[in-house]
Amino acid sequence: PVIHAFSVEPQQIKLGGCVTLSWKTGGGTSWVTIVRGEHIVLDPAPLSGSVQDCPDVSGKVGYRLVAFNPEDERVRQDRTVKVVS
């Protein structure tokens, strides 16, 4: 599996605000999971697309995209957003 792009915008928001996660995968990817901390945002997610998420805590919030192939090989990318109150 290959992650061609993974972004979270904007990189800083006020508490109560939302971010847009955008991604594109390929290279034999068959399954995509997106999580915020321990919270599942999308599972399964489409192989490419975008989704809005609204973190409910302040501080640094981490997002992870994991792409899997049929052999259960995986790659991941992490992004961080700063949530201010």
N, C-alpha and C positions, 0 to 999 in steps of 0.2 A: 504493500500500500504506500501511497505517496500523498502528502499534504502539499498542494500547490500554493494555497493561501489560507490564512486564518487571521482575522482582525477583529478587534473589539473597539468600537468608537462610540462616543468620545472616550478618551483615556482618563478623564476626571469628570465626575458628576456630583450633584448635590443629593443627599439622602432623599429618597422618594422619586428620583429620576431614573431613567432607563438608558441602557446601552443597546447597540445593534451589533450582533455577532454575525460575521460573514465568513464563508469558507468555500473552498473548492478542493476536492480530492480526486485521485485517479490512480493509475498504476496497479490496477487489479483490486482496488478497494471495494469491499462488498458490504461493509457495515461501518457506521459512524456514530459515535457517542460524544455528547457535549455535556460537561459538568461545570458547576460553580461550587467550589469547595467540595462538600459531600452531597450537594443537591444536584440531581439530574435535571438538566435543562431540556435535552432532547435525546431520546434513545428508543428506537433508532431515529437518526437524523437522515435527511436526504444526502446524497453524495456531494451535492453542492447546494448552497442556498444562504438564507439569512433568517435570523430570528431576533426578536427583541426580548430583553431580560431586565428586570428591575430589582437590583439587590436591596435587601432590607436591613443591612448593617452598614455602619461606617467603617472606614479604614481601607486597607488594601484588600481587594477582592480578586481571587484568582479564578480564571477560566481555563479549562483544558479540553482540547479536541483530540479524540483518539480515533484513528482509522484502522480497521481490521481487514484482512483478506480471508479467503476461505480456509487457509491453513492456520488461522489464528495468529498470524504474524501481525504485529501492530507498530504503529508509529504515533507519536503524540507531539503536540505543540501547546505551550502555555502562554497566556497573556494575563496581564494584571491591570485592574482599574482602581483608581483612587476614589473613594466615596467620602465626601466631606459633609458634615452636618451644619 
